[in-house]
Amino acid sequence: PLMGVSVHDDTFLPKNDVLWEAMTASEPFYSFVITYTAHLPYAQDDFTVWARSQFPEYGSYGEELSGLYAKARITDEMFRLMLERLEAEGKLDNTVFVCYSDHYAYGIQDAELLQQKSEEAGSAILEKTPAFIWWPGCEGVQIDKVCQTVDLAPTVMNLFGMEVPKNLMGSDILDDSYEGYAIFPYTTWVKDGTYVKFGEVQWNESMTEEEIRQMSAFVQRYYYINDAILEADYYANK
């Protein structure tokens, strides 16, 4: 426990003065927050039982979904408390949130339930997860194209009016000329309407054979560059 609050509970961050001060003391401040509460498991571990006791209104969804919804609600509460504290300290109007999920709820043991509740129901692709960029007073726009986490940095930099370095991987999600794609391990990739897994076409609704060949070659090059960046710690000196 940290000052009386379980470290499993995401709300401990905005409630803890020491951590909050460390995160927001500088002007401007940048923080990378990794949430924990909504992670697996979703059944009868001690913290999930506690989470369900905090939000009994989710009790009618079955054991796993009730646990998942209750734990996700605690993460929502963290955001609420952060917004309230930033506003009280006069910092909210100058703060931008960039939020994304790093994976789907693979901790759900019921495979049929997982497919049923996924946005990609009936599909082999369950890695489609939500992301959003928000600041007070922003105008809402929804982007449905396939994109990936490395696209977030150039997107935010363009929103801030910054010059995006040419050696930065990823593309601006809001750029209409960027068709969007996501690359997974082992030569697996997806674009709107086309999915190639381990080099084999799983389905294709939009690309010619030549376009698939070119994209697969691009993915191989992408792997090579990504591995070289990690091995050399390329961005450390940039």
Secondary structure, DSSP 8 states (H G I E B T S, - for coil): -BTTB-TTSTTHHHH-HHHHHHHHSSSS--------TT-S--SSSHHHHHHHHH-GGGGGG-HHHHHHHHHHHHHHHHHHHHHHHHHHTT-GGG--EEEE-SS--TT---HHHHHHHSTTTTSS------EEEE-TT-------S---GGGHHHHHHHHTT----TT--S--TT-TT----EEETTTEEEETTEEEETTEEEEESS--HHHHHHHHHHHHHHHHHHHHHHHHTGGGG-
